Each structure stands twice: as C-alpha cells, then as structure tokens.
Amino acid sequence: QGQLVESGGGLVQPGGSLRLSCVASGRNFSGGIMVWYRQAPGKRRELIAAIDSAGTASLESSVEGGLNLSRVNAKDTVTMFLDMTNLKPDDTAVYYCHTKDLVREYWGQGTQVTVAS
C-alpha cells in the first residue's frame, strides 16, 4: 500500500530558505507525476509545483520567493525535494505532496511551514 511522507517544515524568518522532502513508497511511483500543494489558513489548497518522471518541473509563478523542484527515483521509493528561498510570510502554509496511479490518489499528511520574524 502506497504512502507519502513529507518532512522539512518549520519556522523560518522572512528571507530564509527551507528544503521540503516527500518520500513515496509502498508502490511503484517512479513513472508518475508528483506534485506539491499548499494550504494557507482560511484559503483553498493550491498547486505550486509538479515534476514528471523524467525530472521536468513546472513551477507556479504565483509563489513568493524562489522554488526549485527535483526528484530521485530509487528502486523502491521516489523522493521529491522542494527547495524554497527568499520565503515571505505569505508562504506560511501546510505543504502537501500528491501523486496518483491507475487505482487512486495519494496524499501525504502535510508539513507546516511558518515564515515569521
């Protein structure tokens, strides 16, 4: 049974950086598109970045600061990284990773990112 587990969130000052990780395991996710979403308090969940199996990334321009997305396909796991720089208070949110296969969708539990001085 597949699962996604995010990590790397925390409290960071404005202008700081964070690296979020998402480990997908339990099924063969290597051929699928993996996606980062985030949900800020009182707002809808929004897609911020996606990466396909070849490592081609698509980033949403609405995100404050800078983003870099990468993934590593291993035998039994896929790890996706989201590097965020120059973070702003508006980047405060719970960040989720997502993927799907022919059977169902998969979501991680989320990791909290708080940008505050």
C-alpha positions in Angstrom: 0.0 0.0 0.0 1.5 3.3 -1.1 2.2 6.2 1.2 3.7 9.7 1.0 5.6 11.2 3.9 6.6 14.9 3.9 9.3 16.4 6.1 11.4 19.5 6.4 8.9 22.1 7.5 9.4 24.5 10.4 9.7 28.1 11.5 11.9 30.3 9.3 12.5 34.0 9.2 11.4 36.1 6.2 14.1 35.8 3.5 15.1 32.4 4.8 15.2 29.1 3.0 13.8 25.6 3.5 14.0 22.2 1.8 10.9 20.1 2.0 11.1 16.4 1.2 8.4 13.9 0.2 9.2 10.2 0.2 6.8 8.0 -1.8 6.9 4.3 -1.0 4.9 1.1 -1.0 4.1 1.1 -4.7 5.9 1.9 -7.9 5.6 5.6 -8.2 8.6 6.2 -10.4 6.6 6.7 -13.5 4.1 9.2 -12.1 3.9 13.0 -11.8 4.5 14.2 -8.3 3.0 17.4 -7.1 3.4 19.9 -4.2 0.3 21.7 -2.9 0.0 24.1 -0.1 -2.9 25.4 2.0 -2.7 28.6 3.9 -5.0 29.3 6.9 -8.5 30.1 5.6 -7.6 29.5 2.0 -8.1 26.8 -0.6 -5.4 24.2 -1.3 -3.3 25.4 -4.3 -0.9 23.6 -6.6 2.5 25.1 -6.5 4.9 22.7 -8.3 4.9 19.5 -10.3 7.6 17.2 -11.6 7.3 14.3 -14.0 9.2 11.0 -14.1 11.9 12.5 -16.3 12.6 15.3 -13.8 10.9 18.1 -15.8 9.5 20.6 -13.4 6.7 23.0 -13.6 6.5 25.9 -11.1 3.7 28.2 -10.4 4.7 31.9 -10.8 2.3 33.0 -8.0 4.6 31.6 -5.4 6.5 34.2 -3.4 10.3 33.9 -3.3 12.1 31.2 -5.3 11.4 27.5 -5.9 13.4 24.6 -7.2 12.0 21.1 -7.6 13.8 17.8 -8.0 13.2 14.1 -7.6 15.2 10.9 -7.1 13.7 7.7 -8.4 15.1 4.7 -6.5 14.2 1.0 -6.7 11.5 1.1 -4.0 11.0 4.8 -3.3 10.7 8.2 -5.0 11.9 11.2 -3.1 10.8 14.7 -4.2 12.5 17.8 -2.9 11.1 21.3 -2.9 13.8 24.0 -2.2 12.3 27.3 -1.3 14.3 30.5 -1.0 13.5 34.1 0.0 10.5 33.0 1.9 7.8 35.5 2.7 5.1 35.5 5.4 2.5 34.7 2.7 4.3 31.4 2.2 3.1 30.2 5.6 1.0 27.1 4.9 0.8 23.4 5.3 2.6 21.8 2.3 1.4 18.6 0.9 2.7 16.2 -1.7 0.5 14.3 -4.0 0.6 11.6 -6.7 -1.7 9.1 -8.2 -1.7 5.8 -10.1 -4.3 3.9 -12.0 -6.0 2.9 -8.8 -6.2 6.0 -6.6 -4.7 9.3 -5.4 -2.2 9.6 -2.6 -1.7 12.5 -0.2 0.9 13.0 2.5 0.0 14.2 5.9 1.5 17.6 5.3 4.3 19.6 6.8 3.8 23.0 8.4 5.9 25.9 7.1 5.7 29.1 9.1 7.5 32.3 7.9 7.7 34.9 10.7 10.3 37.1 12.5 
